[in-house]
Amino acid sequence: MSTPEEVISEEEQSSIADIQSLVGEYIIETETHINAPAIVIRPDDTQTVLQTLRQDAGFDHLSCVTAQEYQDRFESIYHLKKFDDPTDELSVVVPVPRDAPISQSAEPVFRTADWHEREAYDLLGIQYDEHPDHRRILLPETWQGHPLREDYDQDRPQIVPFRAHENPIEKNVDGDGDTMFINIGPHHPATHGVLHLKTVLDGEQVVDVESDIGYLHRCEEQICQQSTYRHQIMPYPDRWDYISSGLLNEWAYARVAEDLADIDVPEYAQVIRTMGAEMCRIASHMLALATFALDVNGDFTAGFMYAIREREKVEDLLEELTGQRLMFNYFRLGGLAWDIPEPREQFFENTRSFLNDLPEAVQEFHNLLTNNEIYQARTIGTGILEPDVARDYGCTGPVLRGSGVDYDLRRDDPYGYYDELDWDVVTEDGKDNYSRVLVRMREVEQSARIIDQCIDLLEDWPEDERDVQSNVPRKVAPDAGQEIYRAVEGAKGELGIYVRTDGTDKPARFKIRSPCFSNLQALPEMAEGEYVPDLVAALGSLDIVLGEVDR
């Protein structure tokens, strides 16, 4: 169990007292996780408690759902936050017995719980009553067993039986007119990876679309549970969003592990981390812009290659800094692998040269894309995602900010050196495909501002204070029974990690909260009623990476 109540801080006790005044009759006991107080409730009270917390306490963001196994029970943990203040957190713990792992679904309260609970069922076998679509999500429906269970037999053969599959167009989805079922993907350039979209059309209009994911599931969470905190986990985050968000992914793990083990990071290293993370954000957004131009305009020579050109420039800087172009493995618990490369002046000069040329490049993209009549016709007013719907699905990052919601963990739950720098959170009110891409283009400018300020600081930093690594024990083994959820603002949105300790140097549970996973879940809201080309544009505007969706 987590830290006992008698050592809970006064602030957390006050928070729990407020919660108890609202849902006290449903609380079995209280705990504390490192990041938040926690309440334990019965499985048949899940919807009542979550609905009350959302309406009366303001916990309107279901950030993540973690399912895990103990010797005597299974647990579902609902990690709640507030969009207005993500530092105000609460964990709702729902235990169920091993012989009857059945809990009430949270989907009627938070739409985003749909996929999270399906994943919990898929990997651990917890069943959720009143779930609208209770089936596997990452593994095939014919899969035998639940892979994250302790008693899972890895040697059991997976035999797919021959059976008559239901005709997907047997029932008329919209109730009127003729419909046609088509498969988009998983091998199609417009799906941005191995994503299968089961699409039902009425003429050329989309009346239903279902994302079939899991083709790239690689057991990343289980791999991390079998790896040590100190050295073995850090290389893996680079492989979640493997396109260009490596340092952002590494920071998600570094933040949770450093808070868990109470490890300090030198201020100098925090500045370098911030600079490197924003370089990765630019690289990620440039690729998103390039592929979206290809999806919408079919423009390879200008739109795609111009953006790739700028991305390659920032990748050159990242290669100088880390030694790699994609799989960086540059962060370490307590700091970094090494300092700015020598000669430092050359690295700073190269970085400033890139920053000086960037405004002209961004203006080129506006001339080529955002001011383009065809591009505007394809994106303005299509793929509408209302702010309340985006919140309900747990959307974050440019997808959420493109719907006008001012939410960014770099400012709202500050880490690194962000709160010491001058920059702005970018939002757009259009709620459409155009707005989501425009947010990314404007965020490139803000990232450049952050990098420029970091360079100024690093140039003037006293040589005898350039510490890139704090003193970290050779073996990191936090006390048993600790639980923590921490998140950073990745290029795609809120990238979070939950860890539970067992006293060893490896996690007992390691859960990844992928922003792409939640963002992709909102695709039907954006695409249904639109035309097929608008579906492609809506998917492209989400900027998903399947390695992070499937993990």
C-alpha positions in Angstrom: 0.0 0.0 0.0 1.0 3.7 -0.3 2.2 5.9 2.4 0.0 5.7 5.5 -2.3 8.6 6.4 -0.4 9.7 9.5 2.5 11.1 7.4 0.3 12.9 4.9 1.1 16.6 4.7 -1.3 19.2 6.1 -2.1 20.4 2.6 -3.0 16.9 1.5 -5.1 16.3 4.6 -7.0 19.5 3.9 -7.6 18.4 0.3 -8.8 14.9 1.5 -11.1 16.6 4.0 -12.7 18.6 1.1 -13.1 15.4 -0.9 -14.6 13.6 2.1 -17.2 16.3 2.5 -18.4 15.5 -1.1 -18.0 11.7 -1.3 -17.1 10.6 2.2 -19.8 8.0 2.4 -18.2 6.2 -0.5 -14.6 6.2 0.7 -13.3 3.0 2.2 -9.9 4.4 3.2 -7.4 7.1 2.1 -3.9 6.8 0.9 -1.3 9.2 -0.4 0.7 8.9 -3.6 3.8 11.1 -4.0 2.0 13.4 -6.4 -1.5 13.4 -4.9 -3.8 12.2 -2.2 -5.8 9.1 -3.0 -9.2 7.7 -2.0 -10.2 4.1 -2.2 -13.8 3.3 -3.2 -15.9 0.3 -4.0 -16.1 -0.9 -7.6 -19.9 -0.3 -7.8 -19.6 3.4 -6.8 -17.1 4.4 -9.5 -19.5 6.5 -11.6 -21.2 8.2 -8.7 -17.9 9.3 -7.1 -16.2 10.4 -10.4 -19.4 12.3 -11.5 -19.4 14.2 -8.1 -15.7 14.9 -8.3 -16.1 16.2 -11.8 -19.1 18.4 -11.2 -18.6 19.6 -7.7 -14.9 19.5 -7.1 -13.7 20.6 -10.6 -11.7 17.4 -11.5 -12.5 17.7 -15.2 -9.4 15.9 -16.6 -9.1 12.2 -16.4 -5.4 12.1 -17.3 -4.8 8.4 -17.1 -6.2 5.1 -16.0 -3.7 2.6 -14.5 -4.6 -1.0 -13.9 -2.4 -3.3 -11.8 -2.2 -6.6 -10.0 -1.5 -7.4 -6.3 -1.4 -10.9 -4.7 -4.9 -10.5 -3.3 -6.6 -8.1 -5.8 -6.6 -6.0 -8.9 -6.8 -2.2 -8.9 -7.9 0.5 -11.3 -6.5 3.9 -10.5 -8.2 7.0 -12.1 -5.7 9.8 -12.1 -7.7 13.0 -11.9 -6.5 16.6 -12.6 -8.0 20.0 -13.3 -7.5 21.7 -16.6 -7.4 25.0 -14.7 -4.7 23.7 -12.3 -3.1 20.4 -13.1 -1.1 20.5 -9.9 -4.4 19.9 -8.0 -4.5 16.1 -8.4 -6.4 13.2 -6.9 -6.1 9.4 -7.4 -9.3 7.4 -7.2 -8.3 3.7 -6.4 -10.9 1.0 -7.2 -9.9 -2.5 -5.9 -11.6 -5.6 -7.1 -11.1 -9.2 -5.9 -9.0 -11.6 -7.9 -11.8 -14.2 -8.3 -14.2 -11.6 -9.6 -12.3 -8.7 -11.2 -15.4 -6.6 -12.1 -15.7 -2.9 -11.7 -18.1 -0.2 -12.9 -17.0 1.6 -16.0 -16.0 5.3 -15.8 -16.9 5.9 -19.5 -20.3 7.5 -18.9 -18.5 10.2 -16.8 -15.2 10.6 -18.8 -15.4 9.6 -22.5 -11.6 9.0 -22.5 -12.0 6.1 -20.1 -13.3 4.0 -23.0 -9.9 3.1 -24.5 -8.1 3.1 -21.1 -10.4 0.6 -19.7 -10.3 -1.6 -22.8 -6.5 -1.6 -22.4 -6.9 -2.6 -18.7 -9.2 -5.5 -19.7 -6.9 -6.5 -22.6 -3.7 -6.7 -20.6 -4.9 -7.5 -17.1 -8.4 -8.9 -17.5 -10.3 -6.4 -15.4 -13.9 -6.3 -16.6 -15.9 -3.0 -16.6 -19.7 -3.1 -16.3 -21.7 -0.7 -18.5 -18.7 -0.2 -20.8 -20.1 0.6 -24.3 -17.5 -1.5 -26.1 -16.0 -4.0 -23.8 -13.4 -5.9 -25.9 -9.6 -6.0 -26.5 -7.9 -3.0 -28.0 -4.1 -3.7 -28.5 -4.2 -7.5 -29.0 -6.4 -9.6 -31.4 -9.8 -10.7 -30.1 -8.6 -14.3 -30.4 -5.7 -13.7 -28.0 -5.5 -16.2 -25.1 -4.8 -14.8 -21.7 -3.9 -11.3 -20.3 -0.1 -10.6 -20.7 0.5 -8.4 -17.7 -0.9 -10.9 -15.2 1.6 -12.8 -13.1 0.1 -16.1 -14.1 0.2 -15.4 -17.8 1.7 -18.3 -19.8 4.0 -16.9 -22.4 4.5 -20.3 -24.0 0.9 -20.9 -24.6 0.3 -21.2 -28.4 -1.9 -18.5 -29.9 -4.1 -20.3 -32.3 -6.6 -18.3 -34.3 -9.8 -20.4 -35.0 -11.5 -20.4 -38.3 -14.9 -18.8 -38.0 -17.5 -16.9 -39.9 -16.9 -13.2 -39.3 -19.9 -10.9 -39.0 -20.6 -8.9 -42.1 -19.6 -5.3 -41.2 -22.3 -3.8 -43.5 -25.0 -6.2 -42.4 -26.6 -3.5 -40.3 -27.2 -0.1 -41.8 -25.2 2.2 -39.5 -27.1 5.4 -40.2 -30.5 3.8 -40.5 -31.2 5.4 -43.9 -29.7 4.9 -47.3 -27.0 2.6 -48.6 -23.7 2.3 -46.8 -20.3 0.9 -47.8 -17.6 -0.5 -45.5 -14.0 0.2 -46.5 -10.6 -0.4 -44.9 -8.2 2.5 -44.7 -4.8 1.1 -43.7 -3.0 -0.5 -42.0 -0.7 -0.1 -45.0 -1.6 3.3 -46.3 0.5 6.4 -46.3 -2.4 8.6 -45.0 -2.6 6.6 -41.7 0.9 7.7 -40.6 1.9 4.2 -39.7 0.3 0.8 -39.1 -3.2 2.1 -38.2 -6.3 0.4 -39.5 -9.4 2.6 -39.9 -12.6 0.6 -40.2 -14.7 3.2 -42.1 -18.4 3.1 -43.0 -19.5 5.5 -45.8 -22.8 6.8 -47.0 -21.8 7.9 -50.5 -18.6 9.8 -49.8 -19.6 10.9 -46.3 -18.2 9.2 -43.2 -20.9 7.9 -40.9 -18.7 5.7 -38.7 -15.0 5.3 -38.2 -13.2 2.9 -35.8 -9.5 2.9 -35.1 -8.0 -0.5 -35.0 -4.7 -0.2 -33.1 -2.1 -2.5 -31.6 -0.1 -3.5 -34.7 3.0 -1.9 -33.2 2.5 -3.0 -29.6 5.9 -4.0 -28.2 5.3 -4.6 -24.5 7.1 -1.4 -23.6 5.6 -1.2 -20.1 6.5 -4.8 -19.3 10.1 -4.2 -20.7 10.4 -1.2 -18.3 9.1 -3.3 -15.4 12.0 -5.8 -16.1 14.6 -3.0 -16.2 16.5 -1.1 -13.6 15.7 2.5 -12.7 19.3 3.7 -12.8 20.5 2.6 -16.2 18.3 0.3 -18.2 14.9 2.1 -18.6 16.2 5.4 -20.0 17.0 4.2 -23.5 13.4 3.0 -24.1 11.5 6.3 -24.0 13.2 7.3 -27.2 11.4 4.4 -28.9 7.9 5.4 -27.9 7.5 8.5 -30.1 10.5 7.4 -32.2 10.1 10.2 -34.8 11.8 13.2 -33.1 10.5 13.6 -29.5 13.3 11.5 -27.8 14.4 14.1 -25.2 10.9 15.0 -24.4 10.1 11.3 -23.8 13.3 10.9 -21.7 12.3 13.8 -19.6 9.0 12.1 -18.7 10.8 9.2 -17.2 13.5 11.4 -15.7 10.9 13.5 -13.9 9.0 10.6 -12.4 12.1 8.7 -11.3 13.8 11.8 -9.9 10.7 12.7 -7.9 10.3 9.1 -6.8 13.9 8.7 -5.6 14.3 12.4 -4.4 17.1 13.1 -6.8 18.2 16.7 -7.5 19.2 18.0 -10.9 21.8 20.8 -11.2 20.4 24.1 -12.5 22.9 24.1 -15.3 21.7 20.7 -16.5 18.1 21.9 -16.3 18.8 24.7 -18.8 20.4 22.2 -21.2 17.5 19.9 -20.8 15.1 22.7 -21.6 17.0 23.7 -24.7 17.3 20.2 -26.0 13.6 19.5 -25.3 12.5 22.5 -27.4 14.8 21.5 -30.2 12.9 18.1 -30.2 9.6 20.0 -30.2 10.7 22.0 -33.3 11.8 18.8 -35.1 8.5 17.1 -34.2 6.3 20.0 -35.3 8.3 20.3 -38.6 7.7 16.7 -39.4 4.0 17.1 -38.5 3.8 20.1 -40.9 5.6 18.2 -43.7 3.4 15.2 -43.6 0.2 17.2 -43.2 1.1 19.2 -46.3 1.6 15.9 -48.1 -1.8 14.6 -46.9 -3.7 17.7 -47.8 -1.9 19.3 -50.7 -0.2 16.3 -52.1 2.8 18.6 -52.2 6.1 16.7 -51.9 8.6 19.0 -53.5 7.8 22.3 -51.7 5.7 21.8 -48.6 7.1 18.5 -47.5 10.7 19.0 -48.4 10.9 22.6 -47.1 9.7 21.4 -43.7 12.1 18.4 -43.7 14.9 20.8 -44.6 14.4 22.8 -41.4 13.9 19.6 -39.4 17.3 18.3 -40.6 18.9 21.5 -39.4 17.7 21.0 -35.9 18.5 17.3 -36.1 22.1 18.4 -36.9 22.1 20.4 -33.6 20.7 17.5 -31.6 23.3 15.2 -33.1 26.1 17.6 -32.0 24.6 17.7 -28.5 23.7 14.1 -28.0 25.7 12.1 -30.5 22.5 10.7 -32.1 19.8 11.9 -34.5 16.8 9.9 -33.2 17.6 7.5 -30.3 19.4 10.1 -28.1 19.7 8.4 -24.7 21.1 11.7 -23.5 19.3 12.3 -20.2 20.5 10.6 -17.0 18.8 10.4 -13.6 20.1 13.5 -11.9 21.3 15.3 -15.1 22.8 14.5 -18.5 25.3 12.2 -20.1 27.7 15.1 -20.9 28.0 18.8 -21.3 27.7 21.0 -24.4 30.1 19.7 -27.1 33.5 21.4 -27.5 34.2 23.9 -28.9 31.1 25.4 -27.1 31.3 28.6 -29.2 30.8 26.7 -32.4 27.7 24.9 -31.0 26.3 28.2 -29.9 27.1 29.8 -33.3 25.4 27.0 -35.2 22.3 27.2 -32.9 22.0 30.9 -33.4 22.4 30.6 -37.1 19.5 28.2 -37.2 17.4 30.5 -35.0 18.2 33.5 -37.1 17.1 31.7 -40.3 13.9 30.2 -38.7 11.6 33.2 -39.0 12.1 33.4 -42.8 11.5 29.7 -43.1 8.3 29.9 -41.1 7.1 32.7 -43.3 7.8 30.5 -46.3 5.4 27.8 -44.8 2.7 30.5 -44.4 3.1 31.5 -48.0 3.1 27.9 -49.2 0.4 26.5 -46.9 -1.6 28.6 -44.5 -2.2 31.3 -47.2 -2.9 28.7 -49.9 -6.5 28.7 -51.2 -6.6 25.0 -51.7 -5.1 24.3 -48.2 -7.6 26.6 -46.6 -10.5 25.0 -48.4 -9.4 21.6 -47.1 -8.8 22.6 -43.5 -10.9 25.6 -42.4 -14.2 24.4 -40.9 -13.3 20.7 -41.2 -12.5 18.3 -38.4 -14.3 20.4 -35.8 -13.4 19.4 -32.2 -15.4 21.4 -29.6 -13.5 22.3 -26.4 -15.8 20.4 -24.1 -15.5 17.3 -26.3 -11.7 17.6 -26.4 -11.6 17.8 -22.6 -13.9 14.8 -22.3 -11.6 12.7 -24.5 -8.5 13.7 -22.5 -7.0 15.5 -25.5 -3.9 17.5 -24.8 -1.1 19.4 -26.6 -1.7 21.2 -29.9 -5.0 19.2 -30.4 -6.5 20.7 -27.2 -4.9 24.1 -27.7 -6.3 24.2 -31.3 -9.7 24.1 -29.7 -9.0 27.1 -27.6 -8.2 25.4 -24.3 -5.2 27.2 -22.6 -3.4 24.2 -21.1 0.3 23.5 -21.1 2.2 21.6 -18.4 5.4 23.6 -19.0 3.6 26.6 -17.5 0.8 25.0 -15.4 2.9 22.3 -13.7 6.4 23.8 -14.3 9.5 21.7 -14.4 13.0 22.2 -15.8 13.8 25.8 -16.4 10.5 26.9 -18.1 9.2 29.0 -15.3 12.4 31.2 -15.4 12.0 32.0 -19.1 9.8 34.4 -21.1 7.5 32.6 -23.6 3.8 32.2 -24.4 1.3 29.4 -24.6 -0.2 29.3 -28.1 -3.9 28.7 -28.6 -6.3 29.0 -31.5 -10.1 29.2 -31.4 -10.9 27.7 -34.8 -11.3 24.1 -33.4 -10.6 22.8 -36.9 -7.8 21.1 -38.8 -6.4 24.6 -39.8 -6.2 25.7 -36.1 -4.3 22.6 -35.0 -1.6 23.0 -37.6 -1.4 26.7 -36.9 -0.8 26.1 -33.2 2.2 23.9 -34.1 3.6 26.5 -36.5 3.3 29.2 -33.8 4.8 26.9 -31.2 7.9 26.6 -33.3 8.4 30.3 -32.8 7.9 30.0 -29.1 10.4 27.1 -28.9 12.9 29.3 -30.7 12.4 32.0 -28.1 13.1 29.5 -25.3 16.2 28.1 -27.0 17.6 31.6 -27.6 17.2 32.4 -23.9 18.9 29.1 -22.9 21.8 29.9 -25.2 22.2 33.3 -23.5 22.3 31.6 -20.1 24.7 28.9 -21.1 27.2 31.3 -22.7 27.5 33.3 -19.5 27.4 30.4 -17.1 30.5 30.3 -14.8 32.8 27.5 -15.8 33.2 26.2 -12.3 29.4 25.8 -11.9 28.7 23.8 -15.0 27.5 20.7 -13.3 25.7 18.3 -15.6 25.1 15.5 -13.1 24.2 15.3 -9.5 25.5 12.6 -7.1 23.2 9.6 -7.8 23.6 6.3 -6.0 24.9 3.5 -8.2 21.7 1.5 -7.4 18.4 3.3 -7.2 15.9 1.3 -5.2 13.0 3.4 -3.7 11.2 2.2 -0.6 8.4 -0.3 -1.3 4.8 0.7 -1.6 5.4 4.2 -3.1 3.2 5.3 -6.0 3.6 8.4 -8.3 2.2 9.8 -11.5 4.2 12.6 -13.3 3.8 14.1 -16.7 5.6 16.5 -19.1 4.4 18.5 -22.1 5.5 16.4 -25.0 5.3 17.5 -28.6 2.0 15.7 -28.9 0.6 16.6 -25.5 0.7 15.3 -21.9 3.1 12.4 -21.7 2.8 10.8 -18.3 4.2 7.9 -16.4 2.9 6.0 -13.3 5.3 4.0 -11.2 4.7 1.7 -8.2 7.7 0.5 -6.2 8.3 -2.8 -4.5 11.7 -2.0 -2.8 13.8 -3.4 -5.6 15.7 -1.6 -8.3 13.0 -2.3 -10.8 9.4 -1.0 -10.9 6.5 -3.2 -9.8 4.3 -1.3 -12.2 5.2 1.0 -15.0 2.4 2.7 -16.9 2.8 5.0 -19.9 0.2 7.7 -20.6 0.5 8.4 -24.3 -0.9 11.7 -25.6 -1.4 10.2 -29.0 -3.5 7.4 -27.5 -6.1 9.8 -26.1 -6.0 12.2 -29.0 -6.6 9.5 -31.6 -9.7 8.3 -29.6 -11.4 11.6 -30.5 -11.1 11.0 -34.3 -14.7 9.9 -34.8 -15.9 13.2 -33.3 -13.9 15.0 -35.9 -14.6 12.9 -38.9 -18.2 11.6 -38.8 -20.3 13.6 -41.2 -17.3 14.7 -43.1 -16.0 13.5 -46.5 -13.2 10.9 -46.9 -10.6 13.6 -47.7 -11.6 15.4 -44.5 -11.1 12.2 -42.6 -7.5 12.1 -43.9 -7.0 15.7 -43.0 -8.4 15.2 -39.5 -6.1 12.2 -38.8 -3.1 14.2 -40.1 -4.0 17.1 -37.8 -3.7 14.8 -34.8 0.0 14.2 -35.5 0.0 10.7 -34.1 2.9 8.3 -33.9 1.8 4.6 -33.6 4.9 3.6 -31.6 3.5 5.9 -28.8 -0.1 4.9 -29.3 0.6 1.1 -29.1 3.7 1.2 -26.9 
